[in-house]
Amino acid sequence: MHLSAPLYRLKREARLLSRRDALPLHAALDRIALREGFRSWSLLARRACERSPAARLYPRLSPGDMLLVGARPGEGKTLLALELGVEAMKAGHRACVFTLEYVEREVEARLEQLGAQGALKNLLALDCSDGICSARIVERLEGCAPGTLAVIDYLQILDQRRDTPDLQTQMRDLSAFARRSGAILAFVSQIDRSYDPAKKPLPDLSDIRLPNPLDLRVFGKTCFLNAGEVRFAEAG
């Protein structure tokens, strides 16, 4: 299955089409689906979810993993991380989302769109407080079962407060907690403005925006996105 653009971009295109042509949104979605070779949007969405990057990536994660998900704005890095949380819940594990980018109702709405509905919502916890740091993340996850997946949106928020340890110390503590607890920690990360997709099709660790030093070897697995492409890699 090959779409002309990622699913979230096709949805955005459908919303624009709906406003431009005064179409109901469902009609605009179906029109986009027909263009992509599907009878309806529901069929396209179902097939896309079956082969989504998150569905392919999740089985490659193991308890204790530290995962970095990096991309420029608008490329779907947060969406992919949230989809990983949904995949964890589908597998019977808990998921927790730590974010300063969105309020709870926005995160809940996005997760519901991704399939976190009904009984699955009982496996979800959200933290959108201003106090997100390594100590708070560990406190919220303490006692969690192995396989619990936590999304931290985003890595650089841990480096913004003056009353918390430096980023290197926080990441060292989180890595130790992940190994001890068996939790999977997925960090959404910003990419430096100097990254040029014309020179390199996908960013890598050298393109991570780091105002302060961090040994990126703390991440055992990485996932980078750009222009609909996804590259997953394991350290070593």
N, C-alpha and C positions, 0 to 999 in steps of 0.2 A: 504494500500500500504506500503510495507516494502522493502527498498533497502538495499543492503549489505553495503553501505557506503553513506555519504551525497553526494548530487549532485556535489558539487565542487570537491570532491575527485574522483568521477567517471570521471569527465572531465579531471582531471590531469592524471588519469590512461589511458584514451584514448589518450592523447597527447604522453605519454610514449610509448604506444603500436604503435602509428603511426610512431614514430621515429624508434622503434626497428624493426618493420616488414615492413618498407617502404610503409605504407598504407596512402592513403588520409585520412585526419582527419575525414571526414564525415563517411568513411567506418569503421574507428576505433571506432567512437562513436556508430554506429549501432551495431557493434560487442559487445560492452559493454551492449547495450540495450537488445540484444538478450539473453545475459547471465542473465540479470535481469528479463527476462520474458516479454519483450516488442518487438513488431515488428520492431520498429525504435527508434532512439534517440529522434526524435521530439515528438513522443507519450509519451515516458518516461518523457521528460522534461515538457510536458504539464500537465501530471498527477502529477508530483512532485511539480510543481508550485501551482496546485490546493490545495495540502495538505502540502505546505511548512510551516515550523514553523512561518515564518513572517505572512503568511496568517491567521494562527490560532491566533497569538498573537495580531495583529493589532486591531481587534475588541474589545480587552480587555483594550485598552488604551483610556484615556479620556483627554480632554483639561486640561492643567495645570500639567500633570504628569511629574515626574522626573524618568526616567527609566535607570537602569544600566544593561549593557550587558557585561558579563565577561567570559573570557576563556583564556587558554594558547595559544601561537602562533600556527597558522595553524589549529585551530578548527572551524573557520568560524564566529567569533564574528563580524568582520567588515562587512562581507557579509550579515549577518542577519540584522544588523543595516541599511545597504543600502537597503535591501529588504523592511524594514519597511518604508523607505522613498518612495519607489516605490508604496507600498500599499497606502500610504497617497495620492500620486498623482492620483492614480487610483480612489480614493474616492473624488477627486476634490479639495484637499488641496495642499498648496505649501509645498515643502521640501527644506531644506537647509543643505548642508554638509560642516562642518568645519573640515579640516584635515591638518596636517603637514606630514602625512605619504605618501601621494601621490600627484602628480601634477594633474592639472585639466583634462588633456587629459586622464589620467589613470582612474580617477573617472568617467568621462563621458563615457568612453568605458565600464567600469564595469556596470554602470547603464543602458546603452543601452542593454547590454546582459541580464539584468534583466527585460527588457520590457519598460524602460523609453525612448520611441521613439515618433516621430511625435509630436502631440500637447502636449503630456505630458511633453516634454522638456521645454515648456514655463512655467511650474510650478516649475522648478528647479533652485536653485542658489547654487554656489560653492564658497568656500573661502579657499584657500590654502596658505594664507599669513603667514609670520613669526610672525605676531602680534596678533595671536589668543589668546584671554583672555576673561574673563567674560564681560568686558566693550565693547569689539568689537562685541561679540555675541549679546549682548543686542542692540547695535547700529544697527547692520545689520537686526535684527528681529523687531525693534521698529515699531509699527503700523501693525504688522502682524495679520491676521485673526485667530480666535480661531481654533484649529485643525492643524495649521501649525506644521510640524514635523522637528526638527533640529537634525542632527546627529553630535556629537562631537567626533572625532576620534583622540585622545583618552583622557580620563579623566586626565591622568598624565601630558599631555602637559600644562595644566593650572598651573602646579606647577614648571615650569622650568625657568621662567623669574624672575629676581631679581627686575625688575621695576614695577611689578604688585602686588596687594595685595596677602596675603597668601591664600592657597587653600580653607580653611574654609570660609573666607570672600567672595571669588568669588562664591563659591557654594551657600552660603546664598543669594547673590544677584541674581543669576540665578534662584534659587527656587522662590524667590519673583517675579521675572519677569514672570516666567511660570504661577504662580497663577494669576497674574494681567492680562496677555495677553491671556491666554488660549492656549499658545504654548505647544507642547509636546517636551521635551528635552531628547534625547536618548544618553547616554554616553557609548562609548566603553571603556572597562577597562582592563588593564593588571592584571595578576594573579601573586602572589608572587611565587618565585622559590621553596619555601618550600612546596608548595602544592604537595601532593603525591596521584595520582589517584588510587594507589594500596590500599590505606587506606580509601579513600573517593571517590566514583564514580564521583561526581560532586563537583566543588568548590562552596563556598558560600561567604558571606560578610567577613568572617574572613580571607579569602585568598586574598583579594584585596591588591595589592601592593601600599603602602602609605609611601613614604619617609617622609612626614610631616603629622601631625594629621588632620583628617577629621571625623566629626560625620556622619556616613553613614546612619543615620536615615533621611537624606535629600532625599534619594531615596525611593519613595513610592512603586516602583515596581522593580523587578529584574528578570534577565534572565541569567542563566548560562549554558554553553555548555561544553561537553567533549565526545569524542569518538562517535559522532553522536547522543548523547542524549541531550535533551533540557529540562530545568526545569524553569518554570515561577512561580513567587510568588509575592503576594501583602503584603505590610507591615501590621502587625497586624493580 
